[in-house]
Amino acid sequence: MFVCLDHLAAVRLQKIREYASKLVFKAKERQAIFEQAFETEIQQYKQSGIIPSNSILQSIKKCITN
């Protein structure tokens, strides 16, 4: 019985690690999207002197929800 419990604990631990890995990957992916959007806004601001509109924010939201 203890062997079975040890096996179940090991399987559960592996699933938790896989889930955590997926969360880290998604977080890094989102961070990259935000960094790209920020750089785009900075470039637009440097060129025009005007803070960009919310269109970039809307495109970020679309990327995140997908």
Buried (B, 14 or more C-beta within 10 A) or exposed (E): EEEEEEEEEEEEEEEEEEEEEEEEEEEEEEEEBEEEBEEEBEEBEEEEEEEBEEEBEEEBEEBEEE
